[in-house]
């Protein structure tokens, strides 16, 4: 084998290493963007939450959240990141068993939540977004919603040191109109901790802690604890983000669920 041939093979080897490194870097960057609530990237997550052990009959509730994220560039300095959550709900009515013969299930659209985060186009080490959250009474059945309009503030803060994506998202919604019998005063805190591994894999913990301030004393809080695993991958040219997580409610209302299984598939549309 000539020196020229050896040199060509060596250059091809270096080029393949460079391409593999670039692909790995691209996957890592895409993973961090998918884990950033105020990333300047269009995405379409389908998040399915199954709640187990509701009430004395251990009923099961299922909520499929369809939550498109659409960023709008306001100018060179600011972006507006909009997130809308459309919940499709399978809600068990009280009966003698979990979806048994004496139980009924109400299926339909729940109340819609719309959030708009104002966020810097070129953030520093600490990334943030702030804006309003709006509760829209779109429920197709009284069982599935509050029949109340609501609004309040929302804030997200996060950082991305090394392989980590760590942050928190806060909001509180108060009802201001509507014909529902119960006022809405709901606090939500979602902290998220992601550790990105090789080949698009990552570990995640992102429980949603909530407090219903209208509930009786001692019945306000739902505090889940747990986590799961996810992966960034492609089908053809379409990048996707899939994850599976499980959470146990260490604090919950009397008839609240014992634990939750969350499965998500997110379509990513990077620029």
C-alpha positions in Angstrom: 0.0 0.0 0.0 1.4 3.3 -1.1 2.0 6.3 1.3 -0.6 8.3 -0.7 -3.2 5.6 -0.1 -2.4 5.4 3.6 -2.7 9.2 3.8 -6.1 9.2 2.1 -7.4 6.5 4.5 -6.0 8.5 7.4 -7.8 11.7 6.2 -11.1 9.8 5.7 -10.7 8.4 9.3 -10.2 11.9 10.7 -13.1 13.3 8.7 -15.4 10.5 10.0 -14.3 11.3 13.6 -15.1 15.0 13.0 -18.5 14.2 11.5 -19.4 11.9 14.5 -18.2 14.6 16.9 -20.3 17.2 15.2 -23.4 15.0 15.1 -22.9 14.2 18.9 -22.6 18.0 19.6 -25.7 18.7 17.5 -27.7 16.0 19.4 -26.4 17.5 22.8 -27.4 21.0 21.7 -30.8 19.8 20.6 -31.4 17.9 23.9 -30.7 21.1 25.8 -33.0 23.1 23.6 -35.8 20.5 24.1 -35.3 20.8 27.9 -35.4 24.6 27.9 -39.0 26.0 28.2 -38.0 29.3 26.6 -35.8 27.9 23.8 -36.2 29.7 20.5 -37.5 26.6 18.8 -40.9 25.4 17.6 -42.0 22.1 19.2 -45.1 20.0 19.6 -45.1 17.8 22.7 -47.7 15.1 23.4 -47.6 14.5 27.1 -49.7 11.7 28.6 -50.2 11.6 32.3 -51.9 8.6 33.9 -52.9 9.1 37.6 -53.4 5.9 39.7 -55.1 5.3 43.0 -57.7 8.2 43.0 -60.2 8.1 45.8 -61.3 5.1 47.9 -61.9 3.0 44.8 -58.5 3.5 43.4 -59.8 5.0 40.2 -57.6 5.9 37.2 -57.5 9.3 35.5 -55.7 9.9 32.1 -54.8 13.3 30.7 -53.2 13.8 27.3 -51.7 17.3 27.1 -51.2 18.6 23.6 -48.9 21.6 24.2 -47.5 23.4 21.1 -44.7 25.8 21.7 -44.4 28.7 19.3 -41.6 31.4 19.6 -42.1 34.8 18.2 -39.1 37.1 17.6 -40.1 40.6 18.7 -36.8 42.3 17.8 -33.0 41.6 18.0 -33.2 41.6 21.8 -36.4 39.9 22.8 -38.4 36.7 22.0 -42.0 35.9 23.0 -42.3 32.1 23.7 -45.9 31.0 23.7 -47.0 27.7 25.1 -50.6 26.4 24.9 -51.9 23.3 26.8 -54.9 21.5 25.4 -55.8 18.7 27.9 -57.8 15.7 26.6 -59.2 14.0 29.7 -60.5 10.6 30.7 -62.1 11.4 34.1 -63.6 8.6 36.2 -66.8 9.4 38.0 -67.3 7.9 41.5 -68.3 4.3 41.3 -67.6 0.9 42.8 -64.4 0.2 41.0 -61.6 1.6 38.8 -63.5 2.0 35.5 -65.6 -1.1 36.4 -69.2 -1.8 35.4 -70.6 0.6 38.0 -68.2 3.4 37.1 -68.6 6.0 34.3 -65.9 7.8 32.5 -66.2 11.3 31.1 -64.0 12.0 28.1 -63.4 15.4 26.5 -61.4 18.6 26.4 -60.5 20.3 29.7 -59.7 23.9 30.4 -56.9 25.4 28.2 -53.9 27.1 29.6 -52.0 29.7 27.6 -48.6 31.1 28.7 -46.4 33.8 27.0 -42.8 34.2 28.2 -40.9 37.3 27.4 -37.2 36.2 27.2 -33.9 37.7 26.0 -32.8 36.6 22.6 -29.2 36.3 23.8 -29.4 35.2 27.4 -26.4 34.9 29.7 -25.5 32.0 32.0 -28.9 32.4 33.7 -31.8 32.0 31.2 -35.1 33.4 32.2 -38.6 34.3 30.9 -41.5 36.1 32.5 -45.1 36.7 31.4 -48.8 36.1 31.9 -50.6 32.8 32.1 -54.3 32.6 31.1 -56.9 29.9 32.0 -59.5 29.5 29.4 -62.8 27.6 30.2 -62.9 25.3 27.2 -64.0 22.2 29.0 -66.6 20.2 27.1 -68.2 18.9 30.4 -68.6 20.4 33.9 -66.7 17.4 35.3 -63.6 18.3 33.2 -63.2 22.0 34.1 -63.9 24.9 36.4 -66.1 27.1 34.0 -63.9 30.0 35.1 -61.6 32.5 33.4 -58.3 32.9 35.2 -55.0 34.8 34.9 -51.8 35.3 36.7 -48.0 35.6 36.4 -45.5 33.0 35.3 -41.7 32.9 35.7 -39.1 30.4 34.5 -35.4 30.5 35.5 -32.8 28.0 34.4 -29.1 27.3 33.8 -27.1 24.9 31.7 -23.8 24.1 33.3 -21.9 21.3 31.5 -24.2 18.3 30.9 -26.9 19.7 33.2 -30.1 21.6 32.6 -31.5 22.9 35.9 -34.4 25.3 36.5 -37.8 26.1 37.9 -41.1 27.3 36.5 -43.6 29.1 38.7 -47.1 30.3 38.2 -50.2 31.3 40.1 -53.7 31.6 38.5 -56.7 33.4 40.1 -60.2 33.3 38.6 -61.8 36.6 37.7 -64.9 35.6 35.7 -67.1 32.7 34.8 -70.2 30.9 36.2 -68.4 28.1 38.0 -69.3 27.5 41.6 -65.7 27.2 42.9 -63.1 30.0 42.6 -59.7 29.2 41.2 -56.5 30.1 43.1 -53.9 27.6 42.0 -50.1 27.8 42.5 -47.8 25.6 40.4 -44.1 25.0 40.7 -42.2 22.6 38.4 -38.6 22.2 39.0 -36.6 20.3 36.4 -33.3 18.6 36.6 -31.8 17.0 33.4 -28.5 15.3 33.0 -27.5 14.6 29.4 -25.6 11.4 28.6 -24.1 10.2 25.3 -26.0 9.4 22.1 -29.0 11.6 23.0 -29.9 9.8 26.3 -30.7 11.9 29.4 -32.0 11.5 32.9 -34.8 13.7 34.1 -36.8 14.7 37.2 -39.5 17.3 36.5 -42.4 16.9 39.0 -45.2 19.4 39.1 -45.9 20.6 42.6 -49.2 22.4 43.1 -51.2 24.1 45.8 -54.9 24.7 45.6 -55.4 27.6 47.9 -59.2 27.2 47.8 -59.1 23.7 49.3 -59.8 23.1 52.9 -56.8 23.3 55.4 -54.5 20.3 55.0 -55.9 19.5 51.5 -54.0 22.1 49.5 -50.8 20.5 48.4 -49.8 17.8 45.8 -46.1 17.0 46.0 -44.7 14.3 43.7 -41.2 12.9 43.8 -39.5 10.7 41.1 -38.0 10.9 37.6 -37.2 8.9 34.5 -35.2 8.7 31.3 -35.4 10.2 27.8 -33.7 10.2 24.5 -33.3 12.5 21.5 -33.5 10.6 18.2 -34.6 11.0 14.5 -37.1 9.3 12.3 -35.9 10.2 8.8 -35.0 13.8 9.1 -37.5 14.6 11.9 -35.9 15.0 15.4 -38.0 13.7 18.3 -37.7 13.8 22.0 -39.2 10.8 24.0 -39.3 10.3 27.7 -40.9 8.1 30.4 -41.2 9.2 34.1 -42.9 8.0 37.2 -43.8 10.0 40.3 -45.1 9.1 43.7 -47.2 11.7 45.6 -45.5 12.1 49.0 -48.2 14.8 49.8 -51.7 14.8 48.3 -55.3 15.7 49.1 -57.5 12.9 50.6 -58.9 11.7 47.3 -55.8 12.6 45.2 -53.8 10.1 43.1 -51.2 8.0 44.8 -48.8 8.1 41.8 -48.4 9.1 38.2 -46.9 7.7 35.0 -45.9 10.3 32.5 -44.9 9.5 28.9 -44.1 12.2 26.3 -43.3 12.4 22.6 -42.1 15.8 21.4 -41.7 16.8 17.8 -38.8 19.2 17.4 -38.5 21.8 14.6 -35.0 23.5 15.1 -34.1 26.4 12.9 
